[in-house]
């Protein structure tokens, strides 16, 4: 559970870092948008790295990545609709359903154990 919460929080920061300047800093010079985005992204990394460290072993690397992508899109959908004021159309929902199916297949069956003990690095 800790892994998923940290991934969720990290994706909130990454979405703001990658897309927030489109709404809140569009008139900034590019260098400023990059600097602000990198500053926000640092927080994302401080959450994502431990999420993957704690989760590896409980989840496979493939499962961690697929979970991260589903969380990323979930966070982005909310951000795009509420902040960027974009419309959520049927084709985006269909694409999201396909990712949901990918997550199902990734987690529904036993994954092979990682070949490296995460505690030993």
PyMOL commands that set and color helices and strands:
alter all, ss='L'
color gray80, all
select helices_A, chain A and resi 2-24+30-55+61-82+90-108
alter helices_A, ss='H'
color red, helices_A
deselect
rebuild
show_as cartoon
